[in-house]
Amino acid sequence: MFKDRTAAGHLLAEKLSSYKNAPGLVLAVPRGGVPVAYCIARELGFPMDIILVKKIGHPNNKEYAIGAASLTDYVVTPHPDVSASYIEEEVARIRTRLTSMRQKFLGDREPADIAGKTVIVVDDGAATGHTLLSTIDVIKKGKPAKIIVAVPVASRPAARLLAGAADEVVTCLTPDSFYGVGAYYENFKQVSDDEVAFYLDKFNRLSKAG
């Protein structure tokens, strides 16, 4: 049981200590992954950014993911009943939304370059792993040297799924019986947009101060 996301972040950072001061980058999945990622980035000496990825849903069932898109790349599993024009429209729609989110959180700052770097993707937990799996697929197109998924808690099926896509999966807890991510936190209140902006701003100020 974790006290909160920052406490979980400190515990995860200890497990990632071998990467300290390596040429790497921490990518936080907003919103819940940001407080966790903040602690990891500070303790490892890594820069931090947010990874903005949204799933591309099937036209007949938006909850069924057929791919994912970021601001710079997208991946799609071909389906015979899904047209190229639908994919094009969905990617454009998703990128409009992601651009708005990035502007809100980071202003005009350019997305971090991940090519050749050790990328640590951080969320506050993984129940099914499918969101993180889509995120990994998009990150791979940026040609990082290594992709590490770091989550305080994951179900065993999620950990296995992610291990097949990432170079390494680091967790503090993989319980035999999984009851949802929030069950493993004393404080699991929703992270607000203002809190995301607070952590990003605090990280940037501390980084500039050395």
RAZI-V219164 format. One record per pair of residues at least 12 apart in sequence whose ideal C-beta (glycine too) atoms are under 10 Angstrom apart, sorted by the first residue. I is the first residue (numbers start at 1). J is the second residue. D is the distance in Angstrom with one decimal. If there is no record, write none. Layout:
((I:J:D) (I:J:D))
This chain:
((1:153:9.6) (1:173:8.7) (1:183:8.7) (1:184:5.9) (1:185:7.2) (1:186:6.3) (2:36:9.5) (2:124:9.1) (2:125:9.5) (2:152:5.8) (2:153:7.7) (2:172:7.7) (2:173:8.4) (2:184:6.1) (2:185:5.0) (2:186:7.0) (2:187:8.5) (2:188:8.7) (3:185:7.6) (3:186:5.3) (3:187:6.6) (4:35:7.6) (4:36:9.6) (4:124:9.7) (4:185:6.3) (4:186:6.7) (4:187:4.2) (4:188:7.7) (4:189:8.6) (5:32:6.7) (5:33:8.3) (5:34:8.3) (5:35:4.0) (5:36:5.0) (5:37:9.3) (5:38:8.9) (5:39:8.3) (5:124:5.4) (5:125:9.5) (5:152:7.8) (5:185:7.2) (5:187:8.0) (5:188:7.9) (5:189:9.5) (5:191:7.4) (5:195:9.8) (5:199:9.9) (6:35:5.2) (6:36:7.4) (6:38:7.3) (6:39:5.5) (6:187:9.6) (6:199:9.3) (7:35:9.6) (7:36:9.5) (7:39:8.4) (7:152:8.9) (7:185:8.8) (7:186:8.7) (7:187:8.9) (8:35:8.5) (8:36:5.6) (8:39:8.1) (8:40:9.8) (8:124:7.0) (8:125:8.6) (8:151:8.8) (8:152:3.7) (8:153:7.8) (8:172:6.8) (8:173:9.2) (8:184:8.5) (8:185:7.3) (9:28:10.0) (9:33:9.4) (9:34:9.7) (9:35:6.4) (9:36:4.1) (9:37:7.0) (9:38:6.6) (9:39:2.9) (9:40:5.5) (9:41:9.0) (9:42:8.7) (9:43:8.2) (9:122:7.9) (9:124:8.9) (9:150:9.1) (9:152:7.7) (10:36:9.2) (10:39:5.1) (10:40:8.5) (10:42:9.5) (10:43:7.1) (11:36:9.6) (11:39:8.9) (11:40:9.9) (11:152:6.9) (11:172:5.1) (11:173:9.4) (12:36:6.6) (12:37:9.2) (12:39:7.5) (12:40:5.8) (12:43:9.2) (12:120:9.2) (12:122:7.6) (12:150:5.3) (12:151:7.7) (12:152:5.9) (12:170:6.6) (12:171:8.0) (12:172:6.2) (13:26:9.8) (13:36:9.2) (13:37:9.9) (13:39:5.7) (13:40:4.6) (13:41:8.6) (13:42:8.0) (13:43:3.9) (13:44:6.3) (13:46:10.0) (13:120:9.9) (13:150:8.7) (13:170:10.0) (14:40:9.8) (14:43:8.0) (14:172:9.0) (15:40:9.6) (15:150:7.8) (15:152:9.9) (15:170:5.2) (15:171:8.1) (15:172:6.9) (16:40:6.3) (16:43:8.2) (16:44:6.1) (16:46:9.3) (16:118:9.9) (16:120:6.7) (16:122:9.6) (16:148:7.4) (16:150:6.2) (16:168:9.4) (16:170:6.0) (17:43:7.7) (17:44:7.5) (18:44:9.6) (19:40:9.5) (19:44:5.9) (19:45:9.3) (19:46:7.8) (19:118:6.1) (19:120:7.3) (19:146:9.1) (19:148:7.6) (19:150:9.9) (19:168:9.7) (19:170:9.7) (20:43:7.6) (20:44:5.0) (20:45:6.0) (20:46:8.5) (21:44:7.2) (21:45:4.6) (21:46:8.3) (22:44:7.9) (22:45:8.6) (22:46:7.9) (22:117:8.6) (22:118:5.6) (22:120:9.9) (22:145:9.6) (22:146:9.4) (23:46:9.1) (23:116:7.4) (23:117:5.5) (23:118:6.7) (23:145:8.0) (24:41:9.3) (24:44:7.2) (24:45:8.8) (24:46:4.9) (24:47:8.2) (24:114:9.4) (24:117:5.4) (24:118:3.7) (24:119:6.8) (24:120:6.4) (24:144:9.0) (24:145:8.6) (24:146:8.2) (24:148:8.6) (25:41:8.5) (25:46:5.9) (25:47:5.5) (25:48:7.5) (25:49:6.5) (25:51:9.8) (25:112:5.6) (25:113:8.5) (25:114:6.0) (25:117:5.2) (25:118:7.4) (25:119:5.4) (25:120:7.2) (25:121:9.7) (25:144:8.1) (26:38:8.5) (26:39:9.7) (26:40:5.5) (26:41:4.1) (26:42:9.3) (26:44:7.2) (26:46:4.8) (26:47:7.2) (26:48:4.6) (26:49:7.5) (26:50:9.7) (26:51:9.7) (26:112:9.5) (26:118:9.7) (26:119:8.0) (26:120:4.9) (26:121:8.2) (26:122:6.0) (26:148:9.6) (26:150:8.3) (26:203:9.5) (27:41:9.6) (27:46:9.8) (27:47:9.9) (27:48:7.8) (27:49:5.7) (27:50:6.9) (27:51:4.0) (27:52:9.6) (27:53:9.7) (27:111:9.8) (27:112:7.7) (27:114:7.7) (27:119:5.9) (27:120:7.0) (27:121:5.1) (27:122:6.9) (27:123:9.8) (27:135:8.2) (27:139:7.3) (27:144:9.6) (27:147:9.4) (27:150:10.0) (28:40:8.8) (28:41:8.2) (28:48:6.5) (28:49:7.3) (28:50:5.0) (28:51:6.8) (28:120:9.5) (28:121:8.3) (28:122:5.2) (28:123:7.8) (28:124:9.6) (28:196:8.4) (28:199:8.3) (28:200:8.6) (28:203:9.7) (29:50:7.6) (29:51:5.9) (29:52:9.0) (29:53:8.0) (29:121:6.9) (29:122:6.7) (29:123:4.2) (29:124:8.2) (29:126:9.9) (29:131:7.4) (29:132:7.2) (29:135:6.6) (29:149:10.0) (29:151:9.2) (30:50:5.2) (30:51:8.1) (30:52:7.2) (30:101:7.4) (30:102:9.9) (30:105:7.2) (30:123:9.3) (30:191:7.8) (30:193:8.5) (30:195:9.9) (30:196:5.5) (30:199:9.9) (30:200:9.4) (31:50:9.2) (31:101:9.9) (31:105:9.5) (31:123:9.9) (31:124:9.0) (31:190:7.4) (31:191:4.0) (31:192:7.2) (31:193:7.1) (31:195:7.3) (31:196:5.2) (31:199:9.7) (32:122:9.6) (32:123:6.4) (32:124:3.8) (32:125:7.7) (32:181:8.1) (32:182:9.6) (32:185:9.8) (32:188:8.4) (32:189:10.0) (32:190:7.8) (32:191:5.2) (32:195:9.9) (32:196:9.5) (33:50:8.3) (33:51:8.5) (33:121:8.2) (33:122:4.8) (33:123:3.9) (33:124:5.5) (33:125:9.0) (33:132:9.5) (33:150:9.2) (33:151:8.1) (33:152:9.9) (33:191:8.6) (33:196:9.6) (34:48:8.6) (34:50:6.8) (34:105:8.9) (34:122:8.3) (34:123:9.5) (34:124:8.8) (34:191:6.4) (34:195:7.3) (34:196:4.9) (34:197:9.3) (34:198:9.1) (34:199:5.0) (34:200:7.2) (34:203:9.3) (35:122:9.6) (35:124:7.7) (35:191:6.5) (35:195:7.3) (35:196:8.8) (35:198:9.4) (35:199:5.9) (36:122:5.3) (36:123:7.2) (36:124:5.4) (36:125:9.0) (36:150:7.9) (36:151:7.9) (36:152:6.5) (36:191:9.8) (36:199:9.8) (37:49:9.0) (37:50:8.2) (37:51:9.5) (37:120:8.0) (37:121:8.8) (37:122:3.9) (37:123:8.4) (37:124:9.3) (37:150:8.3) (37:199:8.1) (37:200:9.7) (37:203:8.9) (38:122:9.1) (38:196:9.9) (38:198:9.5) (38:199:4.6) (38:200:8.2) (38:202:7.4) (38:203:5.7) (38:206:9.6) (39:122:9.3) (39:199:9.5) (40:120:6.6) (40:122:6.0) (40:150:6.5) (40:170:9.7) (41:120:8.4) (41:122:8.5) (41:199:9.7) (41:203:6.5) (41:206:9.9) (41:207:8.7) (42:202:9.4) (42:203:7.0) (42:206:7.1) (42:207:8.7) (44:118:9.8) (44:120:7.8) (45:207:9.5) (46:117:9.1) (46:118:8.4) (46:119:9.5) (46:120:7.0) (46:207:10.0) (47:112:6.5) (47:117:9.3) (47:203:8.6) (47:204:9.4) (47:207:7.2) (48:112:8.6) (48:120:9.5) (48:122:8.9) (48:199:8.6) (48:200:7.5) (48:203:5.3) (48:204:8.6) (48:207:8.3) (49:102:9.8) (49:105:9.8) (49:106:7.8) (49:109:8.6) (49:110:9.8) (49:111:6.7) (49:112:4.2) (49:113:9.9) (49:114:8.7) (49:119:9.7) (49:200:8.6) (49:203:9.7) (50:101:8.4) (50:102:7.6) (50:105:6.2) (50:106:7.1) (50:111:9.1) (50:112:9.4) (50:122:9.9) (50:196:7.5) (50:199:9.7) (50:200:7.2) (51:70:7.3) (51:71:9.9) (51:111:9.0) (51:112:9.4) (51:114:9.3) (51:119:8.8) (51:121:6.5) (51:122:8.9) (51:123:9.5) (51:132:9.8) (51:135:5.9) (51:136:9.8) (51:138:8.0) (51:139:7.0) (52:69:9.4) (52:70:6.1) (52:71:6.2) (52:72:9.9) (52:94:9.3) (52:95:9.3) (52:97:8.9) (52:98:4.4) (52:99:8.7) (52:100:10.0) (52:101:5.8) (52:102:5.8) (52:105:8.6) (52:106:9.5) (52:111:8.5) (52:135:9.5) (52:138:9.6) (53:68:5.2) (53:69:7.0) (53:70:4.9) (53:71:9.0) (53:73:9.2) (53:74:9.1) (53:75:9.7) (53:94:8.8) (53:98:7.9) (53:121:9.9) (53:131:8.0) (53:132:9.3) (53:134:6.2) (53:135:4.7) (53:136:9.4) (53:137:8.8) (53:138:5.2) (53:139:8.3) (54:68:6.7) (54:69:6.1) (54:70:8.2) (54:74:9.7) (54:90:9.2) (54:91:9.7) (54:93:9.2) (54:94:4.7) (54:95:8.9) (54:97:6.8) (54:98:6.5) (54:101:9.4) (54:131:9.5) (54:134:8.5) (54:135:9.8) (54:138:9.8) (55:67:7.2) (55:68:5.1) (55:69:8.2) (55:90:9.6) (55:94:8.5) (55:130:8.2) (55:131:7.3) (55:134:5.6) (55:135:9.6) (56:68:6.1) (56:69:5.9) (56:74:7.0) (56:75:8.6) (56:76:6.3) (56:77:9.4) (56:82:9.1) (56:86:9.0) (56:87:6.8) (56:90:5.1) (56:91:7.0) (56:93:9.6) (56:94:6.9) (56:134:8.6) (57:90:7.6) (57:94:9.9) (58:77:10.0) (58:79:7.0) (58:81:8.3) (58:82:6.7) (58:86:9.3) (59:79:9.1) (59:81:7.9) (59:82:6.3) (59:83:8.2) (59:86:5.5) (59:87:9.6) (59:89:9.8) (59:90:8.4) (60:79:9.9) (60:81:7.6) (60:82:9.0) (62:90:9.6) (64:79:9.7) (65:77:8.6) (65:130:6.6) (65:131:8.6) (65:133:9.0) (65:134:6.3) (66:78:8.5) (66:79:5.7) (66:82:6.3) (66:86:9.7) (66:87:8.4) (66:90:9.2) (66:134:10.0) (67:79:9.4) (67:82:9.2) (67:87:7.4) (67:90:8.5) (67:91:8.7) (67:94:10.0) (67:134:7.4) (67:137:8.0) (67:138:9.0) (68:91:9.8) (68:94:8.5) (68:130:9.8) (68:131:8.6) (68:133:8.7) (68:134:3.5) (68:135:6.9) (68:136:9.4) (68:137:6.2) (68:138:5.4) (69:87:9.1) (69:90:7.3) (69:91:4.8) (69:92:9.1) (69:93:9.1) (69:94:4.5) (69:95:6.5) (69:97:9.8) (69:98:7.7) (69:134:9.1) (69:138:7.2) (70:91:9.6) (70:94:8.5) (70:95:8.1) (70:98:6.9) (70:111:8.5) (70:134:9.7) (70:135:8.3) (70:137:9.9) (70:138:4.7) (70:139:8.2) (70:141:8.5) (70:142:8.9) (71:94:9.1) (71:95:5.9) (71:98:5.3) (71:99:6.6) (71:101:9.5) (71:102:6.7) (71:111:6.4) (71:138:9.7) (72:95:9.0) (72:98:9.9) (72:111:6.7) (72:138:8.4) (72:141:7.9) (72:142:7.4) (73:91:9.6) (73:137:9.1) (73:138:5.3) (73:139:8.6) (73:140:8.9) (73:141:4.2) (73:142:7.0) (74:87:7.9) (74:88:9.9) (74:90:8.8) (74:91:5.2) (74:94:8.1) (74:95:8.7) (74:134:10.0) (74:137:9.2) (74:138:6.9) (74:141:8.4) (75:134:7.5) (75:136:9.7) (75:137:4.4) (75:138:5.9) (75:139:10.0) (75:140:8.2) (75:141:7.0) (76:90:9.2) (76:91:8.7) (76:137:9.6) (77:137:9.4) (101:193:8.6) (101:196:9.3) (104:193:6.6) (104:196:8.6) (104:197:7.3) (105:193:7.5) (105:196:5.7) (105:197:5.7) (105:199:9.6) (105:200:5.9) (105:201:9.3) (106:196:9.8) (106:197:8.8) (106:200:6.6) (106:201:9.7) (106:204:9.2) (107:197:9.9) (107:200:9.8) (109:200:9.4) (109:204:8.7) (111:142:9.2) (112:142:9.4) (113:142:7.8) (113:143:9.9) (113:144:9.8) (114:139:6.6) (114:140:9.7) (114:141:9.6) (114:142:4.3) (114:143:7.5) (114:144:4.7) (114:145:9.0) (114:147:9.1) (115:142:6.0) (115:143:4.8) (115:144:6.8) (115:145:8.4) (116:142:9.6) (116:143:7.0) (116:144:7.0) (116:145:5.2) (116:146:9.6) (117:142:9.0) (117:143:9.4) (117:144:5.4) (117:145:5.9) (117:146:8.0) (117:147:9.8) (118:144:7.1) (118:145:5.8) (118:146:4.6) (118:147:8.2) (118:148:6.7) (118:167:8.7) (118:168:9.6) (119:136:9.4) (119:139:6.1) (119:140:9.6) (119:142:8.0) (119:144:4.3) (119:145:8.1) (119:146:6.9) (119:147:5.3) (119:148:7.0) (119:149:9.7) (119:166:9.4) (119:167:9.4) (120:144:10.0) (120:146:9.0) (120:147:8.2) (120:148:4.7) (120:149:7.9) (120:150:5.3) (120:166:9.9) (120:168:9.2) (120:170:8.2) (121:135:6.1) (121:136:6.9) (121:139:6.8) (121:144:9.8) (121:147:6.6) (121:148:7.0) (121:149:5.2) (121:150:7.0) (121:151:8.7) (121:162:9.3) (121:166:7.6) (121:169:9.9) (122:148:9.2) (122:149:8.1) (122:150:5.0) (122:151:7.1) (122:152:9.2) (122:170:9.6) (123:135:8.5) (123:149:8.1) (123:150:8.3) (123:151:5.3) (123:152:8.8) (123:154:9.3) (123:181:8.7) (124:151:7.0) (124:152:6.4) (124:153:8.2) (124:181:6.3) (124:182:9.0) (124:184:9.5) (124:185:7.8) (124:188:8.0) (124:191:8.2) (125:151:5.4) (125:152:6.1) (125:153:4.6) (125:154:6.5) (125:155:8.8) (125:158:8.7) (125:171:8.9) (125:173:8.9) (125:178:9.5) (125:180:8.4) (125:181:3.2) (125:182:8.0) (125:183:9.5) (125:184:7.0) (125:185:8.3) (125:188:9.1) (126:149:7.6) (126:151:4.9) (126:152:9.4) (126:153:7.6) (126:154:4.0) (126:155:6.8) (126:157:9.4) (126:158:4.1) (126:159:7.2) (126:161:8.5) (126:162:6.6) (126:169:8.7) (126:171:8.1) (126:174:9.5) (126:178:9.6) (126:181:7.5) (127:153:9.1) (127:154:8.0) (127:155:5.8) (127:157:9.2) (127:158:6.3) (127:178:7.1) (127:179:9.6) (127:180:6.3) (127:181:5.8) (127:182:9.7) (128:154:9.7) (128:155:7.3) (128:157:7.3) (128:158:5.7) (128:161:7.7) (128:178:9.9) (129:149:8.6) (129:151:9.1) (129:154:7.0) (129:155:7.6) (129:157:7.1) (129:158:3.3) (129:159:7.3) (129:160:8.2) (129:161:4.2) (129:162:4.9) (129:163:9.3) (129:164:9.6) (129:165:8.7) (129:169:9.1) (130:158:8.3) (130:161:7.6) (130:162:9.6) (131:158:9.8) (132:149:5.9) (132:151:7.6) (132:154:9.0) (132:158:7.8) (132:161:8.6) (132:162:5.8) (132:165:8.4) (132:166:8.3) (132:169:9.3) (133:149:9.3) (133:158:8.9) (133:161:6.1) (133:162:6.5) (133:164:8.8) (133:165:5.6) (133:166:9.0) (134:165:9.7) (135:147:9.5) (135:149:8.8) (135:162:9.9) (135:165:9.6) (135:166:10.0) (136:149:7.1) (136:162:7.3) (136:164:9.9) (136:165:4.7) (136:166:5.7) (136:167:9.8) (137:165:7.3) (139:165:9.8) (139:166:9.2) (140:165:8.4) (140:166:9.5) (144:167:9.1) (145:167:8.9) (146:166:8.6) (146:167:4.7) (146:168:7.5) (147:162:9.7) (147:165:7.9) (147:166:4.7) (147:167:5.4) (147:168:8.0) (147:169:9.8) (148:166:6.3) (148:167:6.2) (148:168:4.6) (148:169:7.5) (148:170:6.2) (149:162:5.0) (149:163:8.3) (149:165:8.2) (149:166:4.6) (149:167:8.9) (149:168:7.4) (149:169:4.8) (149:170:7.1) (149:171:8.5) (150:166:9.6) (150:168:8.7) (150:169:8.0) (150:170:4.6) (150:171:7.7) (150:172:9.4) (151:169:7.9) (151:170:7.8) (151:171:5.6) (151:172:8.4) (151:173:9.2) (151:174:9.6) (151:181:8.5) (152:170:9.6) (152:171:6.8) (152:172:5.0) (152:173:6.6) (152:181:8.4) (152:184:7.2) (152:185:8.2) (153:171:6.4) (153:172:6.6) (153:173:4.3) (153:174:7.4) (153:175:7.3) (153:178:8.2) (153:180:9.6) (153:181:6.1) (153:182:9.7) (153:183:8.7) (153:184:4.5) (153:185:8.4) (154:169:7.3) (154:170:9.7) (154:171:4.9) (154:172:9.3) (154:173:7.6) (154:174:5.5) (154:175:9.0) (154:178:8.1) (154:181:8.6) (154:184:10.0) (155:171:10.0) (155:173:9.9) (155:174:7.3) (155:175:7.7) (155:176:9.7) (155:177:9.2) (155:178:3.8) (155:179:9.4) (155:180:9.1) (155:181:9.0) (156:174:5.4) (156:175:7.8) (156:176:7.2) (156:177:9.5) (156:178:7.1) (157:174:9.8) (157:178:8.3) (158:171:9.3) (158:174:8.5) (158:178:8.2) (158:181:9.9) (159:171:6.3) (159:174:5.1) (159:178:10.0) (160:174:9.4) (172:184:9.0))
